[in-house]
Amino acid sequence: MLCGLATGLLYTKGKIPILLAGILVMTAAYSINLRIMGRSNLTLLDKPTLLKGAFLQSLPMYFDSVVLGMIVIALLTLVLIYFLQTDLGQAFIATGDNEKMARSLGIKTDNMKIMGLMVSNGVIGLGGALVAQNDGYADVNMGIGVIVIALASIIIGEVAFGELTMNQRLVAVTLGSILYRFVLLVVLRLGFNTNDLKLFSSVVLALCMMVPVFRNVFNLKHVIKRGVSIDE
């Protein structure tokens, strides 16, 4: 969350472009991670973790991480849905929808941006901690390439489920991440080299981002509607 605060201040007060501000903070965080960990790789095998609880240990193999992940995602989604219904949450949404209008209504848009970056970075930190506990180690480079997974989850959720409300989008992102992983699993099951996983991740993301283009070029909506009417 402190990284999100730093990014937000660089963006809103320092007038640095948001992408560049994020890169600057991410670069600085690399050195901070090394300072905290003491070395580039840190094992957690002999340390107590959430996955070593009695209930999760009693579950079949691999079910412990699935159950823990579902619990955390459900709690986070419910908290975010509740937050977005509050006055502060509505001000946050208004800032994202139309910043000029939000500012005209007296909303401090800079504060909303900083808050959004802090909340998102906090969730990212929580996710990183859970991944480290699940894998049994923490590595300073383990977050590289995660941005592709995040983008794929959002875009696949948007493409697969179409127009949704804000609350429904929160659920769609989770389902999108599951679909994304399922696609990668199918690719690996087809016998492709695991070293090419990041390549396939980028290809899948690119294809998902081009779905709207395919819809316009091939007029998919019209074709689907016509097919349904013919079947009826």
Number of C-alpha atoms within 10 A of each C-alpha: 18 12 18 22 19 17 29 26 19 20 20 17 10 11 11 16 12 14 10 13 20 20 12 15 16 15 11 12 14 13 12 13 15 14 11 9 14 10 11 14 14 14 13 15 11 7 10 10 15 14 17 14 11 9 9 18 14 11 12 8 10 11 13 20 19 11 14 16 15 13 12 14 16 14 12 14 17 15 11 15 16 12 14 17 13 11 10 13 17 13 21 23 18 19 21 15 11 11 17 13 12 18 15 10 11 9 18 15 21 17 15 20 21 21 17 20 22 20 17 14 18 16 14 14 14 13 15 15 15 19 17 18 21 19 13 16 16 20 15 17 11 13 12 8 12 11 10 15 19 15 18 26 23 20 22 26 26 18 16 14 15 11 10 13 8 12 15 14 18 20 16 23 21 19 18 26 20 15 17 22 16 12 15 18 12 11 16 15 10 9 8 12 10 12 8 10 15 15 11 17 19 16 12 19 21 14 14 21 17 12 16 13 12 13 13 11 9 10 12 14 11 12 12 11 11 12 11 10 9 8 7 6
